[in-house]
Amino acid sequence: LRSSWYRVGSEQLLESVLQPSKNISLPSRSVYRFKPLKEDDGARFKCVVWNRALEQGAHLEAVTDVSVQC
């Protein structure tokens, strides 16, 4: 399993931690942690993952929105 996090609109790879599952029935997790600033309100982040079970060249991705309350 490989995962990469990006801020939507940027190709800069963000530092994240991959937490592999300890049990085949549980999912692995990719975690991106950051200290949000007021300017991050409305930011979107994307996680792109690849697993050898996927077809060659295929990947999965998910996007999440950040809401900062000040």
Residue pairs with C-beta under 8 A, 6 or more apart in sequence:
1 18
1 20
1 28
1 49
1 50
1 51
2 18
2 49
2 50
2 51
3 16
3 18
3 30
3 47
3 48
3 49
3 50
4 13
4 14
4 16
4 47
4 48
4 49
5 13
5 14
5 16
5 30
5 32
5 45
5 46
5 47
5 48
6 12
6 13
6 14
6 45
6 46
6 48
7 14
7 43
7 44
7 45
7 46
8 43
8 44
8 45
8 46
8 63
9 44
14 32
14 34
14 45
15 32
16 30
16 31
16 32
16 33
16 47
17 30
17 31
17 33
18 28
18 29
18 30
18 31
19 28
19 29
19 30
19 31
20 28
21 27
21 28
30 47
30 49
32 45
32 47
34 40
36 66
36 68
37 68
38 68
38 70
40 66
40 68
41 66
41 67
41 68
41 70
42 65
42 66
42 67
43 65
43 66
44 63
44 64
44 65
44 66
45 63
45 64
45 66
46 61
46 62
46 63
47 61
47 62
47 63
47 64
48 59
48 60
48 61
49 59
49 60
49 61
50 58
50 59
50 60
54 60
